[in-house]
Amino acid sequence: MDNLWRFPAPWTMEERKDGFEVKDASGFFICGVPLREDLHRNGYQYAHQFLSREEARRIAKAIPAARVAEASAVLSCRNLRAIMGRGGSTMESWLIVLVIAGGWYLWQRSRNVEQAKVANERLSKDNLLYDHIKAGLREYHWRERDQPLWRAKHGEMVFETAHLQAFHLDHFAETRVGFYFKDLDEYGMYSFFAGNDDDFLESYYRTDSTFQKEGVLLHDED
């Protein structure tokens, strides 16, 4: 065992029922990362305040990786510790803090990258559905010139093409049109609200076959 380091490599990660533990080569417990997967699985309102199993696993996995990155710092401190004498244990304590902080930083960076990827994927999907709804509206308004589509019952399909189906939707305050896009296998919805004077509001949603769900679309024109 290197006398400069009281927690010999390799460090290992072990899973427990309520979290992960990081131990050194001798089995000495270094730190723990608790988790509450049950809260995430059951959709608990404040689940975001607790780590899921995957989040805890990434943190615990990053700590041994950070220890390897810090190993060179241990070696470079050899002469400094010789000068410090009895202060060596303090140096070791600080190095442990650095390792854990490094592990947290690596996990946080990977999480930010993943979140950005998820956000970009959602924006891409929302843009695609948004463009489909705009195209569907052009078809709807073109057909509306010759047909009283507004007379249809709620949820009634008013026309169908090779690419989409359009539905009339009743609403107490808005004009709404629903669509099913065959190539996307997705439902979209458009709403128009007329306010005072010339004010109006247009909204675009991702929905389902009931047209009750209203997931507002993010798109580049926002």
Helices and strands as residue ranges (DSSP letters): E 12-16, E 19-23, E 29-34, H 37-41, G 47-49, H 53-76, H 78-84, G 85-87, H 88-144, G 149-151, E 157-160, E 164-169, E 175-181, E 186-194, E 200-207, E 215-216
